[in-house]
Amino acid sequence: MATRNADLPPRLLRTKEAARFLGISLRTLEKHRTYGTGPVYRKIGGRVLYAVRDLEAWSEIGARKSTRDKDAGTVFPARPLTPDERSKL
């Protein structure tokens, strides 16, 4: 038996809601969007919207078990990336 939410489209959040969801400032999320270092977003009718699953996937990149976790990905800072950093995306 399918759950009720399985039939609904993904919930889309505006930038302010998405920043709160991630625990970062609105300005930081805007900078991530500008520099291409942030989560996937959608532009619909002039509005910037983020799917919850995309926010979760982006934040999961930085998940690690310890400071020595060599398999962990990197969530880059909200700034222009160096060519070396860009190649790791």
Residue pairs with C-beta under 8 A, 6 or more apart in sequence:
10 51
10 52
10 53
11 51
11 52
12 42
12 44
12 49
12 50
12 51
12 52
13 21
13 49
13 50
13 51
13 52
13 55
14 47
14 48
14 49
14 50
15 26
15 29
15 30
15 33
15 48
15 50
16 26
18 29
18 39
18 50
18 55
19 25
19 26
19 28
19 29
21 52
21 55
22 29
22 39
22 55
22 58
22 59
28 78
29 38
29 78
31 38
31 78
31 79
32 38
32 39
32 78
33 41
33 48
34 78
35 78
35 79
35 80
35 81
36 81
36 89
37 75
37 76
37 77
37 78
37 79
37 81
38 58
38 78
39 50
39 54
39 55
39 57
39 58
39 59
40 50
40 51
40 54
40 57
40 58
41 48
41 49
41 50
41 54
42 48
42 49
42 50
42 51
43 49
58 75
59 75
61 73
61 74
61 75
62 72
62 73
62 74
62 75
63 72
63 73
64 72
65 72
74 88
76 85
76 89
81 89
